[in-house]
Amino acid sequence: MVGTMEETSRIPGYFKNKGILITGATGFLGKILVEKILRVQPDVKRIYLPVRAPDAESAKKRVETEVIGKELFGLLRETHGKGFRSFIEEKVVPLAGDIIHENLGVEGPQLSQMTRELNVIVNGAATTNFYERYDVALDVNVLGVKHICQLAKQCPNLEVVLHVSTAYVVGEKQGVILERAFKQGETLRETEAELDIDAELRLARDYQRQVAGDDAEQKNERKAMKELGLARAREFGWPNTYVFTKAFGEMMLARELGAGRRRPRRDRAAQHYHQHPEGAAARVGRRHQDHRRHPHRLRQAEPLLLPGRPPAHHGRDRIDHTLAISTFKSLHQPTNKWPQIPGDMVVNAMMAATVAHASSSAPADQQKKTTPPPTVYHATSSLRNPAPYAVLYRTGLRYFSDHPRVGKDGRPVRTRKVHFFGTVAGFTAYMVLRYRLPLELLRLLSLLCCGLLFSRLYADLDRKYRFVMRLVDLYGPFALFRGIFDDANVERLRMAMPVADRVEFNFDPKTVDWDDYFYKIHIPGVMKYVLN
């Protein structure tokens, strides 16, 4: 049942004097959430921000640099003036911690104080690399969820656990996709095979031991672990390691805070891979009186850029992301729709869901006897106001006509029209004819010259070609996604809010003018923070 808010209840009022833990605060949504809470409720008690760092001083410096120091916090700086730094020091507690460790690596008096003070836990930490090492993805996206749940059970005053997931955990499903939780062991294949979280964790650990080598062989080990993740994901119907392990994380959340453990059927997955290695392939919880926190979830379509809110892409990652954007957008048809939603709307929905489930209640005897089904929220524009790619394309042409890019020679760069492909097969055929065949001719020339000519050029161009085709393999299912995310729970949540909160914490996708949004916010944001 979706939680409700009384007409007298206000979202800012709930966060007054609350202790909050936010993981993933250095990420895109995490920064927006921290800023919004501090801005709308300066009387929040404390916000704990665990970040990867060797010690407390390094953690403090990282939070200052990657969170508080961003221009997103400009309005807060103006509001507090000279008192901004003292305000932040009073309200924000940087922690040298990581969700891959029990208790996030926090110990002693600091752990005791934190667990006493926490009323809300928001788990937004994740590795979002589609082609991540399997062991790393499991550590962060699955075991990290387990550690958050174990920490939650130590907090006597905890009211809400909010787990942020991705709407694309549904894989390549088509049609209307309901806001439904995964069953334990559920896969996306229509087979009798079941997922066994513990078996997959053992598989990754054992396989890592097999392929581990010295420093000279680390590159091979990384590739082997990445290929293992991709193979396991596709074995069970998911297109990449990221969404596969995020789905796993949802199941872990339900197992740890929901109806309890389920006895696994067999350690079949690990046995299959060791015998045939070539063939292996947002949620919120409320505290009950019996101290079992039942999970609810908030899934989001990957959020769009907002002014002053840069994603973290540096060096090679930035180059890879730029190529991914180009490849991703060339695989669309202008008639297709984009289910994305602005990041601030996702954060507004997160805060509303937190308040709704914390303030909803049931009779004590009912809480002890029953565990209500988890509530899944799809924070997307998919059903009510999806963004047509034709609008993005048209707006892009207009934007670059009004704001032409300048080349290294100081001359304006002409904006070319984009050719769109409706299928991965069509794009692949084009790449073979346009690039692969000429590359093969270049390779033959190199062989005829005994490798004295063209070998380096061929190796460089072949590497780039394979990289682009890997991007197509990873991003293609999302570029051509045909599903429509139902948002009935999100709409009920919105309608249960007081009118004033609906305005201040708006997450109604119908209010977005996509043409205006792309022109004034999204494209300038991409140019400033991703492609600059």
Beta strands, then each sheet from edge to edge (+ up, - down):
strand 1: 19-23
strand 2: 46-51
strand 3: 92-96
strand 4: 118-123
strand 5: 160-166
strand 6: 175-177
strand 7: 283-287
strand 8: 293-294
strand 9: 297-300
strand 10: 337-338
strand 11: 376-379
strand 12: 387-388
strand 13: 483-485
sheet 1: 3+ 2+ 1+ 4+ 5+ 7- 8+
sheet 2: 3+ 2+ 1+ 4+ 5+ 9+ 11+
sheet 3: 6+ 13+
sheet 4: 10+ 12-
end
